[in-house]
Amino acid sequence: MTRHGGRTGIRGDLPWQRRDVLGGFAGIAAAGSLAIAGCLDAAPGDPDDDGATDGDGEEDDSDDDGTGNADLSYDTESVMWSAGPTETAVVLLVDNDDATRWLERRRLEDDESAVAFLDGTSFDEAAVIALEAGVPTPCHSLELDDVALEDGGVRVEAAIRDGSATDEDCPQQEMTVARFVRASVGGEAPTEGTVHLVDRDGTERSLGFSVEQTTEGSGSGDSDE
């Protein structure tokens, strides 16, 4: 399990707290807020087959299946904000400077959920995989399906899903949703890996990330906005 000691945080005056994805788009007009809240209530996280939980902030210590996954631990958080369209991208955050830049480029310095999660990371023991994508409504989410070790790196499987009920009219508004995966391998930060994502239109994407990756290219990485 990831430990959180001996670090200098991004904003040390913020307490650890969680909130659901509704906090990421509190500024949406009141006319659409009731519909948004309804669709979010309709889409609770489902447990993974291996016993892990998809809920934000939950931790998982993987069982040893012969692949070394017993050395892998991770937890996760999701944030959403009003912006779009957004290109699907992934970047590996390996220190507080990376985390601060990620927040500033998306104007999320005051998003308490995102700041608290990144601020709670001990980067000498873990790194944060930051995956983001555009979604057509606030009822969509970026769900984590699996995290495992593969070929010396971390493999993440995720999908964009519509959490609204079949008879529910969710307001059409372009949003951006990000999924953080804070991963540690044997008490050390991972340096590379791959994300396999089913996008909003059903397209399967494979995005690589690594410590050396500093600019956006081929649908992955981070960029100035």
C-alpha angles and dihedrals in degrees: 000000000000113000121214106204136119101023141127108231132218092240111005094185093068117093121225107263139151132218134172124256092270089080091064093065104030089134094069113119116273091241091071100033098089092051091048093051091049095054093046091053089053095060113061118169117266123221117257119244091251093055097263118132125233093209116118117270095014120140129221130195104195121225119244106260096167094272097088093257090137085077091056122090127168146163131196146211135185129210131183132194139172107268138109168247091359126185115233108254143159131201134177113233109206104170144014092270091057090049093048092049091049091054095044095050089055095040090240098130089119097044100113095197094053094041094047093051095049092040089054093059121106098209094195087066104029145021129212121235105208113199121180137177142165120256129192098228140020087247091070121089140187104240126197113226104174143352120195144144117265130170093345094310140081118270117204123191117196142155141198109240135183108232097186122112118255092249095043125105106216115194114254107238129141110243136172120227126191129195119203119203113189105199134184126184113201090335093309133102115258116240103201146006148136136264119211108198134180102213130216092272095045095261114146112227132188115204125183126209134185144160090259093054108101105150133051118260139149092008097309140089134041130292142182113265 
